């Protein structure tokens, strides 16, 4: 199917674009009353993720309501550890919680890594297929997965954390266990992303939300090594790698077989461009809190960011996910500002 709007794919591949493409992480979510209405009719977040028709519906909402240049399939990074046998709950206002954790060799043996992706995660692929049909080529669809290090953190901590001390402890006390688990997660993630692509995803993003809690050397050993393996395995569609907080690892990410590198709001785009060069697309990086400002300020700060780009190889986004209490009208101002911006080189 030919896409009516393929801006984001052209930007990712370094082809000519007439304007910058724009989308938001967590765009299919609580900022939209229409999303809350769909979720309110179900038992909760997980039922929404696991119901393909409803997941497809909320995936498409930002395209219709906000005018973004791409949809991203509504799902959760933690479906991967659950498919391995580590069930989680999504607790309202607290986040994910695992009853069991993987902190020993014995616990590792309770997991299942040799399973059919379609059998356990087929609901995601079904949601992608429905979404593609309903989008009818209007915009591309992004598939995604959590990076092995971030998934490792949740599987070993059992929940979110300010320090992830249990996860980091294992790197010192049992690095062999750490690498074994990370390898398993990586292999499953590659299969999962390839299944999403086969179902119709036009590009994929790997989220490493907790990259910034490790030092440069440790992240190279326990994070980047596995990101690199995933990037090298995916050649069918453009790949975006987003390592939040990993400023010191940007040059290493730029050496990987990816198209796009996500940049958080603590990083200066002009500095990152100098580090990365012209052969990679950057994605980001407006501070999500800018969207709490006035419409005029949102427009001004968005234009300031756009002025800093130095290259057409850019996909506009926030530096992380949009916050749930942001006014959708402010999001529309951000998106329209990007669409109105004239690229001057």
JODAZI-V162822 format. One record per residue. N is the residue number from 1. RES is the residue in three letters. PHI is phi in whole degrees, 0 to 359 (* if undefined). PSI is psi in radians with two decimals (* if undefined). D_LAST is the distance of its C-alpha to the last C-alpha in whole Angstrom. Layout:
BEGIN
n: [N:N]
res: [RES:RES]
phi: [PHI:PHI]
psi: [PSI:PSI]
d_last: [D_LAST:D_LAST]
END
This chain:
BEGIN
n: [1:2:3:4:5:6:7:8:9:10:11:12:13:14:15:16:17:18:19:20:21:22:23:24:25:26:27:28:29:30:31:32:33:34:35:36:37:38:39:40:41:42:43:44:45:46:47:48:49:50:51:52:53:54:55:56:57:58:59:60:61:62:63:64:65:66:67:68:69:70:71:72:73:74:75:76:77:78:79:80:81:82:83:84:85:86:87:88:89:90:91:92:93:94:95:96:97:98:99:100:101:102:103:104:105:106:107:108:109:110:111:112:113:114:115:116:117:118:119:120:121:122:123:124:125:126:127:128:129:130:131:132:133:134:135:136:137:138:139:140:141:142:143:144:145:146:147:148:149:150:151:152:153:154:155:156:157:158:159:160:161:162:163:164:165:166:167:168:169:170:171:172:173:174:175:176:177:178:179:180:181:182:183:184:185:186:187:188:189:190:191:192:193:194:195:196:197:198:199:200:201:202:203:204:205:206:207:208:209:210:211:212:213:214:215:216:217:218:219:220:221:222:223:224:225:226:227:228:229:230:231:232:233:234:235:236:237:238:239:240:241:242:243:244:245:246:247:248:249:250:251:252:253:254:255:256:257:258:259:260:261:262:263:264:265:266:267:268:269:270:271:272:273:274:275:276:277:278:279:280:281:282:283:284:285:286:287:288:289:290:291:292:293:294:295:296:297:298:299:300:301:302:303:304:305:306:307:308:309:310:311:312:313:314:315:316:317:318:319:320:321:322:323:324:325:326:327:328:329:330:331:332:333:334:335:336:337:338:339:340:341:342:343:344:345]
res: [UNK:UNK:UNK:UNK:UNK:UNK:UNK:UNK:UNK:UNK:UNK:UNK:UNK:UNK:UNK:UNK:UNK:UNK:UNK:UNK:UNK:UNK:UNK:UNK:UNK:UNK:UNK:UNK:UNK:UNK:UNK:UNK:UNK:UNK:UNK:UNK:UNK:UNK:UNK:UNK:UNK:UNK:UNK:UNK:UNK:UNK:UNK:UNK:UNK:UNK:UNK:UNK:UNK:UNK:UNK:UNK:UNK:UNK:UNK:UNK:UNK:UNK:UNK:UNK:UNK:UNK:UNK:UNK:UNK:UNK:UNK:UNK:UNK:UNK:UNK:UNK:UNK:UNK:UNK:UNK:UNK:UNK:UNK:UNK:UNK:UNK:UNK:UNK:UNK:UNK:UNK:UNK:UNK:UNK:UNK:UNK:UNK:UNK:UNK:UNK:UNK:UNK:UNK:UNK:UNK:UNK:UNK:UNK:UNK:UNK:UNK:UNK:UNK:UNK:UNK:UNK:UNK:UNK:UNK:UNK:UNK:UNK:UNK:UNK:UNK:UNK:UNK:UNK:UNK:UNK:UNK:UNK:UNK:UNK:UNK:UNK:UNK:UNK:UNK:UNK:UNK:UNK:UNK:UNK:UNK:UNK:UNK:UNK:UNK:UNK:UNK:UNK:UNK:UNK:UNK:UNK:UNK:UNK:UNK:UNK:UNK:UNK:UNK:UNK:UNK:UNK:UNK:UNK:UNK:UNK:UNK:UNK:UNK:UNK:UNK:UNK:UNK:UNK:UNK:UNK:UNK:UNK:UNK:UNK:UNK:UNK:UNK:UNK:UNK:UNK:UNK:UNK:UNK:UNK:UNK:UNK:UNK:UNK:UNK:UNK:UNK:UNK:UNK:UNK:UNK:UNK:UNK:UNK:UNK:UNK:UNK:UNK:UNK:UNK:UNK:UNK:UNK:UNK:UNK:UNK:UNK:UNK:UNK:UNK:UNK:UNK:UNK:UNK:UNK:UNK:UNK:UNK:UNK:UNK:UNK:UNK:UNK:UNK:UNK:UNK:UNK:UNK:UNK:UNK:UNK:UNK:UNK:UNK:UNK:UNK:UNK:UNK:UNK:UNK:UNK:UNK:UNK:UNK:UNK:UNK:UNK:UNK:UNK:UNK:UNK:UNK:UNK:UNK:UNK:UNK:UNK:UNK:UNK:UNK:UNK:UNK:UNK:UNK:UNK:UNK:UNK:UNK:UNK:UNK:UNK:UNK:UNK:UNK:UNK:UNK:UNK:UNK:UNK:UNK:UNK:UNK:UNK:UNK:UNK:UNK:UNK:UNK:UNK:UNK:UNK:UNK:UNK:UNK:UNK:UNK:UNK:UNK:UNK:UNK:UNK:UNK:UNK:UNK:UNK:UNK:UNK:UNK:UNK:UNK:UNK:UNK:UNK:UNK:UNK:UNK:UNK:UNK:UNK:UNK:UNK:UNK:UNK:UNK:UNK:UNK:UNK:UNK:UNK:UNK:UNK]
phi: [*:285:273:286:228:245:308:294:290:294:296:296:273:80:272:291:229:273:204:285:284:218:208:228:293:65:291:271:187:291:291:260:303:294:294:299:294:294:294:296:276:245:285:161:302:294:296:296:300:268:250:306:296:286:299:296:300:283:296:279:310:296:294:287:265:249:81:289:268:201:259:236:302:283:200:213:295:275:294:290:298:296:296:281:112:252:288:232:240:255:268:304:68:238:99:287:214:254:293:248:231:247:233:212:298:296:295:301:291:280:273:241:249:251:222:277:303:296:294:261:237:300:296:291:295:296:297:297:297:295:299:300:296:287:293:53:79:296:216:291:245:263:261:202:205:283:290:307:296:295:296:305:302:292:289:264:279:89:188:292:203:280:243:48:293:294:294:289:301:298:298:267:269:209:299:297:299:302:293:297:295:298:296:299:301:299:298:294:297:299:299:296:294:295:293:296:295:298:284:135:298:274:202:225:233:250:263:247:296:253:302:288:275:255:289:302:293:294:292:299:281:251:238:297:305:274:300:298:297:294:301:292:275:255:242:285:220:299:240:248:248:234:250:295:82:263:303:290:252:301:294:291:299:294:275:279:276:236:267:227:242:284:234:276:283:274:255:277:300:295:292:295:299:296:288:275:86:263:264:228:275:256:229:139:214:298:302:305:288:303:288:273:285:293:300:297:289:301:296:297:289:295:296:301:297:299:295:271:289:70:202:283:281:210:248:277:201:277:281:195:291:292:281:293:260:284:290:304:293:291:297:298:297:302:295:292:299:296:293:276:288:263:289:258:224]
psi: [2.24:2.39:2.37:-0.54:1.82:0.41:-0.81:-0.61:-0.71:-0.71:-0.72:-0.62:-0.06:0.38:2.99:2.44:2.58:-0.38:2.90:2.35:2.68:2.38:3.07:2.40:2.42:0.49:-0.54:1.54:-2.70:-0.17:-0.36:2.14:-0.56:-0.62:-0.81:-0.58:-0.75:-0.82:-0.63:-0.39:-0.08:3.07:-0.34:-2.96:-0.81:-0.65:-0.64:-0.79:-0.69:0.06:1.73:-0.74:-0.73:-0.68:-0.71:-0.71:-0.81:-0.38:-0.68:-0.42:-0.83:-0.50:-0.78:-0.72:-0.50:-0.40:0.50:2.81:0.07:2.62:2.63:2.27:2.33:2.00:-2.77:2.51:-0.38:0.05:-0.41:-0.94:-0.56:-0.69:-0.46:-0.15:0.11:1.60:2.51:2.80:2.56:1.84:2.21:2.27:0.06:-0.51:-2.87:2.59:2.22:2.24:-0.64:2.65:2.89:1.69:0.15:2.86:-0.64:-0.73:-0.66:-0.64:-0.24:-0.21:2.78:2.08:-0.16:1.44:2.88:2.06:-0.76:-0.59:-0.76:-0.42:0.34:-0.45:-0.52:-0.79:-0.64:-0.70:-0.70:-0.78:-0.74:-0.76:-0.79:-0.73:-0.76:-0.60:-0.56:0.70:0.16:-0.82:2.83:2.82:2.25:2.28:2.88:2.91:2.78:2.57:2.66:-0.71:-0.76:-0.74:-0.73:-0.77:-0.81:-0.64:-0.47:-0.58:-0.68:-0.08:3.11:2.86:2.66:-0.49:-0.41:0.76:-0.59:-0.71:-0.81:-0.53:-0.72:-0.56:-0.51:-0.66:-0.48:1.15:-0.49:-0.76:-0.76:-0.85:-0.63:-0.83:-0.76:-0.66:-0.77:-0.82:-0.74:-0.82:-0.75:-0.71:-0.71:-0.81:-0.73:-0.80:-0.69:-0.61:-0.67:-0.72:-0.76:-0.59:-0.31:0.01:2.29:-0.36:2.88:2.63:2.43:2.09:2.08:1.39:-0.53:0.39:-0.65:-0.11:-0.13:2.60:2.96:-0.82:-0.76:-0.66:-0.60:-0.68:-0.74:-0.07:-1.11:-0.62:-0.68:-0.57:-0.74:-0.72:-0.71:-0.85:-0.70:-0.46:-0.32:1.85:-0.10:-0.58:2.89:2.52:2.30:2.29:2.20:1.86:1.64:2.26:0.02:0.99:-0.72:-0.15:0.08:-0.75:-0.58:-0.71:-0.66:-0.33:-0.17:2.89:1.09:2.87:-0.67:2.49:2.13:2.50:2.26:3.04:-0.13:-0.06:2.41:2.19:-0.72:-0.65:-0.76:-0.68:-0.71:-0.64:-0.69:-0.59:-2.91:0.00:0.12:2.53:2.49:2.64:2.31:-2.74:0.69:2.38:2.15:-0.50:-0.27:-0.54:-0.06:-0.24:3.11:2.84:-0.72:-0.70:-0.67:-0.78:-0.77:-0.83:-0.57:-0.76:-0.65:-0.77:-0.81:-0.64:-0.35:0.00:-0.70:-0.05:2.66:-0.23:1.27:2.38:2.16:2.37:3.14:2.98:-0.12:-2.91:2.63:2.43:2.57:-0.36:0.26:2.46:2.13:-0.47:-0.56:-0.64:-0.73:-0.67:-0.77:-0.86:-0.77:-0.59:-0.74:-0.76:-0.51:-0.24:2.31:2.10:2.21:0.15:*]
d_last: [31:28:26:25:22:20:17:18:20:17:15:18:18:14:14:11:11:11:11:12:16:19:22:25:27:31:29:33:35:37:34:35:39:39:39:41:44:43:44:47:49:49:50:47:44:45:47:44:42:45:45:43:43:42:39:38:38:36:34:33:33:30:28:31:31:27:25:23:22:24:28:29:33:35:37:38:38:41:43:42:45:47:47:48:51:50:50:48:49:46:48:47:45:46:44:45:48:50:54:54:52:51:52:55:56:58:56:53:56:56:52:52:49:50:50:48:45:45:49:48:44:44:44:40:40:42:39:36:38:39:35:34:36:36:32:33:29:27:25:26:28:28:31:32:34:35:35:38:38:38:40:43:42:44:46:48:47:48:46:43:44:43:43:44:47:49:46:45:49:49:47:49:52:52:49:50:50:47:45:48:46:43:43:45:42:40:42:42:38:37:40:39:35:36:38:36:33:36:37:34:31:28:26:28:28:30:31:32:33:35:34:33:37:38:37:35:38:39:36:36:39:39:36:33:36:36:33:32:35:34:30:32:34:31:30:30:27:24:25:24:26:26:29:29:30:29:27:29:29:25:25:28:26:23:26:27:27:24:21:20:21:22:22:24:24:26:23:20:17:15:19:19:15:17:20:19:16:14:17:17:16:17:18:19:20:21:25:27:29:26:28:31:29:29:27:25:25:24:21:20:20:18:15:16:16:12:11:12:11:8:8:8:12:13:16:17:20:23:24:27:29:29:33:36:36:33:33:31:30:28:26:26:24:22:21:20:18:16:16:15:12:9:6:4:0]
END
